Amino acid sequence: MKMIKKTKKNTVSLVVISTIVILSSFCYIFVLNGSVFGWRLNQITNTQETNTSRDTENSTHATQDQIEAGQIIKDSTIKDSLTQPDPTNQIQINASAVQNSSGLHISTIIQTSTSNGMCKLQLTNDSITITKESSTQALSSYSTCKGFDVASKDFNPGIWTMSITFTNGEKTGSTTSEIVLK
């Protein structure tokens, strides 16, 4: 009977397994920073330093400039809340304008679902005013104006003010923005 030595295969297998374990440990500790299981030695030290510096910053008092700026913001917020109309009747409108070779297409999203409303578009540039009207189209949870198309021959290149107003009985909404037409 002949004995076959398997020491070479066992040694190679042991070296491969050891290398995999060492590389996996290296990746876990240095690359992932131990974050797979929540172990983060370096972050504990950094967090303690951050808390110490944050406590020092919070212990200082506000400067006179900061107090005055806060008062101005407070006053304007109070003034704005007094002059705004009843928010229960205000509907939010989002609008987008896309210009292509044939002209300008304006789309809207009205944050209420109704088919009984009217939309009015007003584009203004210096002395030129373009006005268009459209009815609304109800969708599942919002509405849109049925769309506004303005031919490129109707406007000059430049900065235009785009205003869209939605009305539906007592509920209204509007949005105004500036667009650059080429």
N, C-alpha and C positions, 0 to 999 in steps of 0.2 A: 504494500500500500504506500502510495506516494502522497506527501503533504504539500499542499499548495499554499504558498505564502501570500496572504492578502494584506500585508502591512503597507504596501505601496498605495493600494486603493484606499485603505482606511486613513492613511496620512493625508492624501490629497483631499478626501472628503472632509476631514477635520479642519484642514487649512481653509477650504472654501466656506464652510459653515462659520468658522471663526471670523473670517473676513467680512462676511455678510452681517454678522452680529455687530462687529465693530463699526462698520459703515452706517448701519441703521442707527446705532447709538449716537454717532457723530451727527447724522442728519437731524435726529430728534432734538439733541441738546443745542447745537449751534445754528442749524438752518431754521428749524421750526421754533426754536427757543422754548421747547417743552410745552408748546401751546396746545398740543393735541389733548392732553389730560388736565390742562389748566395750570400747570406748574410754570411759573414765570419768576425766577429769582431776580433777574435784572429789572423787571418792571416794578417790583416791590420797592427797591431802592429808589428808582426814579420817581415813583408816586410819593414817597415820603419827602423827597426834596421838593417836588412840585407843591405839595400841601404846605410846607414851611414857607416857600416864597409867596404863595397865594395868601397865607395868613398875614404876612408882612404888608402886602399890597392892600388888603382889606382894612387894615388898621388905620390907614391914612384917611383924612377927612376930605370931603369934596372941596374943590377950589371955588372961588367966587364965580369964575367963568362957567364952571359946570352947573352951579346953582342957577345962574341966569339963563343958561341954555335950557335947563329942565323947566324953568318957569315959562319960557317962551313956548316950548312944546305943549305944556299943560294948558296955557291960555288959548293956543290955536286949536287944540283938540276940543276944548269946551266950546269955543266959538263955532267950529265946524259942526258939532253935534246939535247946536241950537238952530243953525241955518239950514240943515238938511231936511228934505221932505220926509214924510212918513215912510219908513223903510218897508212896511208891509205892502205898500203899493208900488215899490220900486223893483224892477226886474233887471237882472244883470244881463248884459249883451256882450258877446265876444265877436270880433270881426277880423277877417283876414282879406287882404287884397293881393291878387296875383296878376302881374302884367305879362302879356305875351305879344306876339306880333300883331294880332288883330285888335287888341285893346286891353281893357282892364276888367277883371272879374272879381266881384266882392261877395264873400260868403259870410253868413252870420250864424251864431248859435244864441238862442234866446232861452234863458233858464226857466221856462215854463212851457207847458204843452198846451197849445191852443191853435186853432185854425181860423179864429175870428179877429186876428189882429192885423194891423197895417204897419208897414215899415217905410221910412222915408230916408233916402240917401241924399246928402248934400256934400258935393266936392267944391272947394273954394280955393282959388289961386289968384291973388291980387284982385282984379276986377271981374274975373270969370267965375261964374257959379253954375254948376251942373246939378240939377235936381231930378231924382227919379223916385217912384213909389212902387211898392210891391206888397202883395198880401203875404200872409204867413202860411207855413205848412207845418202841421203838427206831426211830431214823431213820438216815439215811445215815452221819453222822459223830458224832452225839450222840443223847441220849435226852431224853425229857420225862416228867414225871409226867403222868398222863392228865388232870390238871386238878382244881382244887379250886374249888367254888362254895359260898359261904356266903350264905344268905339274909339280907336286911337286918333281918329281925325277930330274928335271932340275935345281933346285936351292937349296942352302944350307941356313939354318937359319942364320939370321943376318940383318944388315942394308944395304939396297940396294938403289942405286940411279936410279930412274925411269925417263927417258926422253922420251917425245913423241913429234914428229915433224910432222906437217901437211904442205903439199905443194899442190898448185893448180895453175899452171901457174906462175904468178908473185906474187900471194898472198901466204904468209907463216904464220905459227904460231908454237909456241913451249911452252912446260911447262916441268919443272923439279922439282922433289921433292924426298925426302927420305922416304922410307917405311921400316917397320920392318917385316920381314918374319920369321915365326916360323916353 
